[in-house]
Amino acid sequence: MKMPKSTKKLYYCLFSIISIFIYSANIVKASETHSVYLPLIFNSEVNTYKTSACLKVVEVAYPDGNRWWEQGSSITVNSPEDAFRNVISAILKKDKAELFKWSHSTLGHDTQEFDSQAAAYFAQFEKLQLVSASRSYRFDGLALVYVTAKLADGRLFSFPLSFAEDNKVYKFLPYRSEIVSYRLVTEWLSVNTSGQADGFSYCDDKTIKNATYKVQLVPPTETSKTDPISELFLHGASINLKNPQKGLEKDVVDLLARMKKADFAKPKELNGFLGNMTLEGANRLKEWLNTASIADKERYKNELFNVTPIFIFDASPLIVTYVKWGARVQTMYFTYNEKHKLVWTNSSHISLIDKVFKNGVLFDDAQLDKPFENYKIQ
C-alpha cells in the first residue's frame, strides 16, 4: 500500500524530530554498549604482563569522528556524558568555580588537592586540542571517559577523565581514586596508548568460559546499585599435595620443595635456591643475607621450610599461589622465565595487582579453612 504524500511528509518530519531528540537527550542511545573483560596488568621487577585474570566492566563506544560533547548543552548532570560535557566546558573556560561545582562532593572537594589539579588541567588544556572521546568504561558507580588529544607539534596522546556517582548523578573526579577497580582499569588503559580500537586488548571468550571463580572486588554502595558492578573472573583450584596434577600444580609443588631443602650456609645450595627466583629478586635477597644476623637468617629459613602451597589461581603468565607461611596464609607469585623454568617473582617488589591478591576480599577469604568456596562459578 502506497503512503499518501501528506502522510509521508508528516512521517519524515516526526522521524527527524524524534531522532534529534533522542540524540540530544542521551548520547549513549546512539552508541554501542556491551560488557568487556579487561586483563589485569602484572608489573614484575622487569616486565609488564597482561594476565588471564579478567575484570568485567561495561564499555560504551561513541560514534566515530563525532565531537558528541559539543552537541547541545546540559543544565543538570544525570549521566557521565553530561558530566563530561560540563567539565570540558569549565576547563576550557578556566572556570574554577564551575569545575568545583561539577566535581564530586566527597571525592573531589579536597580544597588543596582540587586547587592543584584544577591549575594543572587549565595549563594542560591550554596546550592541547581535544580530538575525540571514543569510549567510556562503567563499573562500581564509576565512569572513565577515554580521551585523545593533540599537542601543538601534532603528537597524539590519550588519557581518561573520571567520574563517580554522587547522589544519583555523575560528578567529576579531579584527582585519583583509591577504589581498587578504578586503579585496575586506569592501569589497563595506560598500557593501551594507541587510542585506536585495535590498540585495546581484551580477554577472549575461551578464557572467560574456562573461569572457575567469579569475585566482586568492590562491595556495592547505595549510589551504585543500579550500575554495572565489576567482577573478576579467575581460573583456580586447590592443590593436592599428595598427588599434584602434572603441569602447573606439580611445577609449583616441586619448586617449593627444592627451595625448602637449601642450606643457606652452603654457597652451592644457596646459589641453587637463588636460581629459583627472578634475577632481581635473587640479588635483593642476597644483599639482605649479607647484612642479616644469624638469628634473622634462621628465622627466615625456618619460616620458608614450613611453607605449604594450598591454592593456585592460574592467571597466566602470572601464577598466584596461596601458601601457609607461619601462622598466616600468604601470597606468592610465580612466572616462567625465558627457559620455561618456573621462578619466584616479585619476592620483594610491590605491584598494583597486590591489591587484588595480597589484600582485600580474596586475601581475607584465603585465611578460611575452605578458601574461595563462595566465589565458585556454579
QUIJO-V335056 format. One record per residue. N is the residue number from 1. SS is DSSP state (helix for helix, strand for strand, loop for the rest). PSI is psi in whole degrees, 0 to 359 (NA if undefined). NEAR is the number of other ideal C-beta (glycine too) atoms within 12 Angstrom. Layout:
N;SS;PSI;NEAR + N;SS;PSI;NEAR
//
This chain:
1;loop;129;4 + 2;loop;134;6 + 3;loop;132;11 + 4;loop;151;10 + 5;helix;318;10 + 6;helix;321;10 + 7;helix;319;13 + 8;helix;318;13 + 9;helix;315;13 + 10;helix;321;14 + 11;helix;309;15 + 12;helix;326;15 + 13;helix;312;14 + 14;helix;320;14 + 15;helix;317;14 + 16;helix;316;14 + 17;helix;314;14 + 18;helix;318;15 + 19;helix;316;15 + 20;helix;319;15 + 21;helix;314;15 + 22;helix;317;17 + 23;helix;317;22 + 24;helix;322;21 + 25;helix;326;19 + 26;loop;103;22 + 27;helix;327;35 + 28;helix;330;29 + 29;helix;340;20 + 30;helix;10;23 + 31;loop;169;28 + 32;strand;121;20 + 33;strand;126;24 + 34;strand;163;18 + 35;strand;141;25 + 36;strand;161;35 + 37;strand;117;37 + 38;strand;127;39 + 39;strand;129;36 + 40;strand;146;47 + 41;strand;132;34 + 42;strand;119;37 + 43;strand;110;25 + 44;loop;189;34 + 45;loop;330;27 + 46;loop;340;20 + 47;loop;159;24 + 48;strand;126;22 + 49;strand;146;29 + 50;strand;118;31 + 51;strand;178;42 + 52;strand;16;35 + 53;strand;122;43 + 54;strand;127;40 + 55;strand;121;49 + 56;strand;125;36 + 57;strand;177;41 + 58;strand;131;31 + 59;strand;133;34 + 60;strand;117;34 + 61;strand;121;26 + 62;loop;161;33 + 63;loop;133;22 + 64;loop;143;19 + 65;loop;19;11 + 66;loop;119;18 + 67;loop;70;22 + 68;helix;331;35 + 69;helix;349;33 + 70;helix;0;19 + 71;loop;99;22 + 72;loop;188;20 + 73;loop;164;13 + 74;loop;135;28 + 75;loop;316;12 + 76;loop;152;17 + 77;loop;118;31 + 78;loop;12;23 + 79;loop;161;31 + 80;helix;326;47 + 81;helix;318;40 + 82;helix;318;33 + 83;helix;316;40 + 84;helix;313;40 + 85;helix;315;35 + 86;helix;321;35 + 87;helix;316;42 + 88;helix;318;34 + 89;helix;316;27 + 90;helix;320;28 + 91;helix;315;35 + 92;helix;330;23 + 93;loop;356;18 + 94;loop;43;18 + 95;loop;94;20 + 96;helix;321;23 + 97;helix;319;14 + 98;helix;319;20 + 99;helix;320;35 + 100;helix;320;27 + 101;helix;320;26 + 102;loop;7;39 + 103;strand;154;38 + 104;loop;137;35 + 105;loop;332;22 + 106;loop;329;16 + 107;loop;0;29 + 108;loop;13;32 + 109;loop;20;24 + 110;loop;111;20 + 111;helix;311;15 + 112;helix;314;12 + 113;helix;318;21 + 114;helix;313;27 + 115;helix;318;21 + 116;helix;313;16 + 117;helix;322;29 + 118;helix;315;34 + 119;helix;320;19 + 120;helix;316;19 + 121;helix;316;34 + 122;helix;318;23 + 123;helix;319;14 + 124;helix;315;22 + 125;helix;346;28 + 126;helix;333;17 + 127;loop;4;17 + 128;strand;163;26 + 129;strand;127;22 + 130;strand;121;31 + 131;strand;313;25 + 132;strand;159;27 + 133;strand;90;39 + 134;strand;335;37 + 135;strand;164;41 + 136;strand;163;39 + 137;strand;129;42 + 138;strand;134;38 + 139;strand;141;44 + 140;loop;39;38 + 141;loop;14;38 + 142;strand;157;45 + 143;strand;127;46 + 144;strand;117;47 + 145;strand;122;43 + 146;strand;119;38 + 147;strand;141;34 + 148;strand;133;33 + 149;strand;160;30 + 150;strand;132;19 + 151;strand;171;17 + 152;loop;330;10 + 153;loop;5;10 + 154;loop;351;11 + 155;loop;143;16 + 156;strand;143;22 + 157;strand;157;23 + 158;strand;152;31 + 159;strand;158;25 + 160;strand;144;36 + 161;strand;134;45 + 162;strand;146;42 + 163;strand;153;41 + 164;strand;151;42 + 165;strand;138;36 + 166;strand;97;30 + 167;loop;49;18 + 168;loop;11;19 + 169;strand;160;27 + 170;strand;137;41 + 171;strand;158;39 + 172;strand;143;45 + 173;loop;98;41 + 174;loop;343;36 + 175;loop;167;26 + 176;loop;138;21 + 177;loop;152;31 + 178;loop;4;19 + 179;loop;130;29 + 180;helix;318;34 + 181;helix;324;44 + 182;helix;313;35 + 183;helix;321;34 + 184;helix;318;43 + 185;helix;319;45 + 186;helix;326;32 + 187;helix;319;31 + 188;helix;317;40 + 189;helix;325;35 + 190;helix;336;22 + 191;loop;356;26 + 192;loop;77;32 + 193;loop;354;19 + 194;loop;333;17 + 195;loop;5;26 + 196;loop;157;17 + 197;helix;321;20 + 198;helix;358;9 + 199;helix;357;19 + 200;loop;131;27 + 201;loop;134;25 + 202;loop;159;26 + 203;loop;144;32 + 204;loop;169;17 + 205;helix;323;14 + 206;helix;318;13 + 207;helix;318;28 + 208;helix;320;28 + 209;helix;330;15 + 210;loop;352;22 + 211;loop;139;31 + 212;loop;351;24 + 213;strand;145;34 + 214;strand;124;28 + 215;strand;134;38 + 216;loop;109;27 + 217;loop;330;38 + 218;loop;118;33 + 219;loop;141;18 + 220;loop;140;20 + 221;loop;172;21 + 222;helix;327;13 + 223;helix;351;22 + 224;helix;16;27 + 225;loop;327;14 + 226;loop;356;14 + 227;loop;164;28 + 228;loop;136;30 + 229;loop;132;27 + 230;loop;145;40 + 231;strand;138;32 + 232;strand;126;46 + 233;strand;130;39 + 234;strand;152;41 + 235;loop;120;32 + 236;strand;171;38 + 237;strand;153;29 + 238;strand;154;24 + 239;loop;130;30 + 240;loop;99;17 + 241;loop;327;22 + 242;loop;325;9 + 243;loop;70;10 + 244;loop;141;23 + 245;loop;146;18 + 246;loop;147;12 + 247;loop;226;18 + 248;helix;310;31 + 249;helix;314;30 + 250;helix;323;21 + 251;helix;318;29 + 252;helix;313;41 + 253;helix;315;31 + 254;helix;320;23 + 255;helix;313;36 + 256;helix;326;36 + 257;helix;318;21 + 258;helix;318;24 + 259;helix;325;37 + 260;helix;329;26 + 261;helix;345;19 + 262;loop;135;29 + 263;loop;110;19 + 264;loop;338;31 + 265;loop;344;14 + 266;loop;115;12 + 267;helix;319;14 + 268;helix;318;13 + 269;helix;325;19 + 270;helix;317;24 + 271;helix;324;18 + 272;helix;320;20 + 273;helix;312;34 + 274;helix;335;29 + 275;loop;348;25 + 276;loop;10;35 + 277;strand;165;37 + 278;loop;156;30 + 279;helix;318;22 + 280;helix;317;23 + 281;helix;320;30 + 282;helix;319;27 + 283;helix;321;19 + 284;helix;319;21 + 285;helix;320;32 + 286;helix;319;23 + 287;helix;318;14 + 288;helix;317;19 + 289;helix;329;25 + 290;helix;339;14 + 291;helix;345;12 + 292;loop;152;17 + 293;loop;164;12 + 294;helix;322;13 + 295;helix;318;10 + 296;helix;321;16 + 297;helix;317;22 + 298;helix;318;17 + 299;helix;316;16 + 300;helix;315;25 + 301;helix;319;26 + 302;helix;320;16 + 303;helix;317;21 + 304;helix;325;32 + 305;helix;331;22 + 306;loop;6;20 + 307;loop;129;31 + 308;strand;119;24 + 309;strand;136;39 + 310;strand;336;35 + 311;strand;143;41 + 312;strand;134;43 + 313;strand;120;47 + 314;strand;95;33 + 315;strand;43;40 + 316;loop;136;29 + 317;loop;3;29 + 318;strand;132;40 + 319;strand;112;44 + 320;strand;122;45 + 321;strand;126;40 + 322;strand;130;36 + 323;strand;148;34 + 324;strand;115;27 + 325;strand;102;25 + 326;loop;226;16 + 327;loop;352;9 + 328;strand;161;18 + 329;strand;130;28 + 330;strand;173;29 + 331;strand;132;40 + 332;strand;143;40 + 333;strand;141;42 + 334;strand;148;41 + 335;strand;162;41 + 336;strand;133;26 + 337;loop;187;25 + 338;loop;341;12 + 339;loop;12;9 + 340;loop;38;12 + 341;loop;132;19 + 342;strand;131;34 + 343;strand;148;37 + 344;strand;126;41 + 345;strand;145;38 + 346;loop;40;33 + 347;loop;333;33 + 348;loop;27;22 + 349;loop;134;25 + 350;loop;137;15 + 351;loop;154;33 + 352;loop;327;31 + 353;loop;345;40 + 354;helix;329;27 + 355;helix;341;27 + 356;helix;313;38 + 357;helix;340;42 + 358;loop;359;27 + 359;loop;176;22 + 360;helix;199;27 + 361;helix;323;28 + 362;helix;316;37 + 363;helix;319;28 + 364;helix;318;21 + 365;helix;332;27 + 366;helix;340;37 + 367;loop;349;21 + 368;loop;162;18 + 369;loop;322;13 + 370;loop;85;14 + 371;loop;143;30 + 372;loop;12;34 + 373;helix;323;17 + 374;helix;349;17 + 375;helix;5;28 + 376;strand;138;19 + 377;loop;119;20 + 378;loop;NA;8
//
